Amino acid sequence: LFRSISAVHVEPAFYVETDVTFDRPAKVTVADAKLGHFIYTLDEPLQPGDSLMLNFEVRLQPRGFRNSGAAMQIVRNGSHFKSGALPVIGYQPRRELSSAEDRRKHGLPRQVTLAMVGDVAPDVAATPAATFEAIIGTAGDQVAVAPGELRRTWREAGRRYFHYGSDVPISGEEVFFSAAYAVHRERWKHVDIQVFLHPAHTKHLDRFLRSVRASLEYYSAQFGPYPYRFLQIVEQPGNFRGMGVDGSGVVTAGEGIFLLNPEGDGFDAIFEIVAHEMGHQWWGMQLKPAFAEGGGVISESLAWYSAMQLVKNVKGREALRRFMSFMREPNPWPPIRTGLPLLRAMDPWANYRKGPYAFHALSEYIGEDRVNAALRSLLEKKATSLATSLDLYRELQAVAPDSARSLLHDLFEANIIWMFDTKHATAVQTEAGSWEVTLDVEARKVATDSAGVDMELPVDEWVEIGVFAAAGPGEVLGQPLYVEKHRIRSGPQTIMVTVPHRPARGGIDPYNLLDWEEGDNIEPIKLGTGTR
């Protein structure tokens, strides 16, 4: 049953001045400027099937300065804003008071800020995507950017106009830019790739594009086709050195990332960061997490896991090791021993670090193809509904062999910490010319609850033992002479292996698949005299 609409609720953004008009007579019946809520009553109700046009003018007038940082929406040679600066229609629950103290002062009940993962209905619909079209006019020496393919551009009365649009429905927050950009365009299959950046910041353009192309190729093959006909990478002013996703097909980059020096230590942060943000076009844009515990695992953990696999497949395991060493640095999120299991994770370290480590470890134990098949299946099943970490876990259970069920439980259902330590490493050469390596190692396994209480558990795992040659230029460990899984139990134990060439380093869990803290897994091998 459809009803006529007699009143329209409009909420403008707080930090701008907004004027709203309609294409038919209407008057303001509620004007709450403090809370930013206005009700317009139409002289003639809008009948079912009819439509009206809402027009608005938004003005941003910065006054004074902030306590920290600088406002960068408007700078000398450009400006940008998100759709959050524009008025929205209807009541906005996200603006409700969330602080328990504030709600108590106003006699309001406590608000459930985050649902438990098991309380989310399996068929909760995702916010529907929508087709998009925009025509933007800007200064004659600038380039305007909005989501979509560039369909047309022209000049009129000294100004430039740009027509963008997407026939494929898109989601997320629309973002708009205008600046004195240098523009690079190329195509990857059906995708129009557009890069908008400061003319003096083109040094690393090839690095960006290499990662973009590799991401589109690998993610499309593994998780499903890239669904949009455009991809935009847009530089925005400020000293931010990272990147972000502002919607379907749109990746923004702070100008700081264009000024990095990847050659400094051999670690190409640009490739890895771009790969992560590209991953969000699948995890976050296509597969949308429910607002519940574990939601960050769906978006952030999977995007970082995807980047790890891309680095491994495109640049090799040595590059992956450097990448994971970078991620283990305690900045900006120091490791947290306590906390909830990954299925209920809510803290940044779990979402951005622990989760990716867990997915990577699982892929090394059961196979990258199995993990990726589970992710592809989840994406197909949840194309129109919100996904939870439990949905993800069920897909992983479906592909994991029985031999990996215990590991799967420890990685996702429990909060487990593995601690492996190589105490001594020695080797002697045999008469045949090979080397007999002896490793004295120690293993512990601890379950930690949210209060920080540790419970020692027995170790009974298959763990990699590795022996490596001397590291060459640009290498961390050196070429592997031996990497195989051994059955490891609690406490001290001795492992003996034979390798064909002179060893330099060796130890337990050398790639930190389970023990995520580097430092004591690998030790230099002391070479003995004589032969056996």
HELIX and SHEET records of a PDB file:
HELIX    1   1 SER A   83  ALA A   85  5                                   3    
HELIX    2   2 PRO A   93  ARG A   95  5                                   3    
HELIX    3   3 ALA A  100  LYS A  105  1                                   6    
HELIX    4   4 VAL A  117  ASP A  119  5                                   3    
HELIX    5   5 LEU A  205  PHE A  223  1                                  19    
HELIX    6   6 GLU A  255  LEU A  259  5                                   5    
HELIX    7   7 ALA A  269  GLY A  279  1                                  11    
HELIX    8   8 GLY A  295  GLY A  296  1                                   2    
HELIX    9   9 VAL A  297  SER A  301  3                                   5    
HELIX   10  10 LEU A  302  LYS A  315  1                                  14    
HELIX   11  11 ARG A  317  MET A  327  1                                  11    
HELIX   12  12 LEU A  342  ARG A  344  5                                   3    
HELIX   13  13 PRO A  348  TRP A  349  1                                   2    
HELIX   14  14 ALA A  350  LYS A  354  3                                   5    
HELIX   15  15 GLY A  355  ILE A  366  1                                  12    
HELIX   16  16 GLU A  368  LYS A  381  1                                  14    
HELIX   17  17 SER A  389  VAL A  399  1                                  11    
HELIX   18  18 ASP A  402  ALA A  404  5                                   3    
HELIX   19  19 ARG A  405  PHE A  412  1                                   8    
SHEET    1   A 4 ALA A  26  ASP A  32  0                                        
SHEET    2   A 4 HIS A  37  LEU A  46 -1                                        
SHEET    3   A 4 ILE A   5  GLU A  11 -1                                        
SHEET    4   A 4 VAL A  88  ILE A  89 -1                                        
SHEET    1   B 2 GLU A  17  PHE A  22  0                                        
SHEET    2   B 2 LEU A  54  ARG A  59 -1                                        
SHEET    1   C 4 ILE A  74  VAL A  75  0                                        
SHEET    2   C 4 GLY A  78  LYS A  82 -1                                        
SHEET    3   C 4 VAL A 175  ALA A 179 -1                                        
SHEET    4   C 4 VAL A 143  VAL A 145 -1                                        
SHEET    1   D 3 ALA A 130  ALA A 139  0                                        
SHEET    2   D 3 ARG A 159  ILE A 170 -1                                        
SHEET    3   D 3 GLU A 149  GLU A 156 -1                                        
SHEET    1   E 5 ALA A 182  TRP A 188  0                                        
SHEET    2   E 5 VAL A 191  LEU A 197 -1                                        
SHEET    3   E 5 PHE A 230  GLN A 236  1                                        
SHEET    4   E 5 VAL A 250  GLY A 254  1                                        
SHEET    5   E 5 MET A 243  GLY A 247 -1                                        
SHEET    1   F 4 ASP A 454  LEU A 457  0                                        
SHEET    2   F 4 TRP A 435  THR A 448 -1                                        
SHEET    3   F 4 ILE A 416  GLN A 429 -1                                        
SHEET    4   F 4 LYS A 526  THR A 531  1                                        
SHEET    1   G 3 ASP A 454  LEU A 457  0                                        
SHEET    2   G 3 TRP A 435  THR A 448 -1                                        
SHEET    3   G 3 GLY A 491  VAL A 499 -1                                        
SHEET    1   H 4 PRO A 480  ARG A 489  0                                        
SHEET    2   H 4 ASP A 460  PHE A 468 -1                                        
SHEET    3   H 4 ARG A 505  ILE A 508 -1                                        
SHEET    4   H 4 ILE A 522  PRO A 524 -1                                        
END                                                                             
